[in-house]
Amino acid sequence: MAVDWLVQASGAMFSTIKPAGCTFVFGVFVTEQDGKPVQGLAESSFSVWELTTIEEISVTMATEVNTVFPASKMPGIYRIQTIPFLTLQSPAPQEFVFAIRVGFKRGKAAFQGMTTVPVTYLGDAQ
């Protein structure tokens, strides 16, 4: 039986230089059912799915904010970044919808939680 976590997230899209293109970054907050922050998750604990085309997008970075910057006092908050997802050509304004799954197994116990995140791309700022 899986132990459910509460997962909250927001996301943004931004341009990358090398390789040239666009990627997505998410702020993800993971807590146990009682509200206790879940700390120490690895990159492999996160999966991101783009739901418009239904495809998994590889996560290239998962950083716990409190580990990098303890003075923040924000345990359980992670910065998740995907591989460059779109090419150099700027896409037309559109809405993306993602599903983020957080989970891992410890022994026979499975821990997991999911949420969805919309990201609106307004077009090239030029």
Beta strands, then each sheet from edge to edge (+ up, - down):
strand 1: 2-16
strand 2: 21-32
strand 3: 46-50
strand 4: 55-57
strand 5: 59-64
strand 6: 77-82
strand 7: 94-106
strand 8: 109-121
sheet 1: 4+ 3- 7+ 8- 1- 2+ 6- 5+
end
